[in-house]
Amino acid sequence: MFTGRKTKIFWWGLIFCALSVCVLFTILWNNLVLGWFSGWRYLMPYIFGSVVFLLVGLYMMMSGVEKEEHRN
């Protein structure tokens, strides 16, 4: 899926994806495992924002790969 030459857009998309996954994992870990339940409705902006950044990062990663031309 990500074969080809990676551009700067790809790497920025990878950073966006990694940060948004870290935020989502932190929210789940704090609420489910540690029991620091502070109410899901207060966390919804962070969850929604992280999902949006995850989708934007995936799109950037897909569009940041230049296909290599095969020469015969």
C-alpha positions in Angstrom: 0.0 0.0 0.0 2.8 2.4 0.8 5.3 1.2 -1.7 7.3 3.8 -3.5 9.3 6.9 -2.6 8.1 8.6 0.6 7.8 12.3 0.5 7.7 14.8 3.4 3.9 14.7 3.3 4.0 10.9 4.0 6.2 11.5 7.1 4.0 14.3 8.4 1.0 12.0 8.0 2.8 9.3 9.9 3.5 11.7 12.7 -0.2 12.8 12.8 -1.3 9.2 12.9 1.1 8.3 15.7 0.1 11.2 17.9 -3.6 10.6 17.4 -3.2 6.9 18.2 -1.2 7.9 21.4 -4.0 10.2 22.5 -6.7 7.6 21.9 -4.7 4.9 23.7 -4.1 7.3 26.6 -7.8 8.1 26.9 -8.8 4.4 26.8 -6.0 3.4 29.3 -6.9 6.1 31.8 -10.6 5.3 31.7 -10.7 1.6 31.4 -7.5 0.3 33.1 -6.6 2.8 35.7 -10.2 3.7 36.6 -9.8 7.5 36.2 -13.3 7.7 34.8 -14.1 11.4 34.3 -17.1 11.0 32.0 -17.0 10.2 28.4 -19.0 13.3 27.4 -16.1 15.5 28.6 -13.6 13.4 26.5 -15.6 13.4 23.3 -13.9 16.5 21.8 -10.5 14.8 22.3 -11.7 11.5 20.9 -13.4 13.2 17.9 -10.3 15.3 17.2 -8.0 12.3 17.4 -10.1 10.3 15.0 -10.1 13.3 12.6 -6.3 13.6 12.8 -6.0 9.9 12.3 -8.0 10.0 9.1 -6.1 13.1 7.9 -2.8 11.4 8.6 -3.8 8.3 6.7 -4.9 10.4 3.8 -1.6 12.3 3.9 0.3 9.0 4.0 -1.5 7.6 1.0 -1.0 10.8 -1.1 2.6 11.2 0.0 3.9 8.2 -1.8 5.3 8.7 -5.2 5.0 5.6 -7.5 8.2 4.5 -9.0 8.3 4.0 -12.8 9.6 0.7 -14.0 12.0 1.0 -16.9 12.5 -2.0 -19.1 
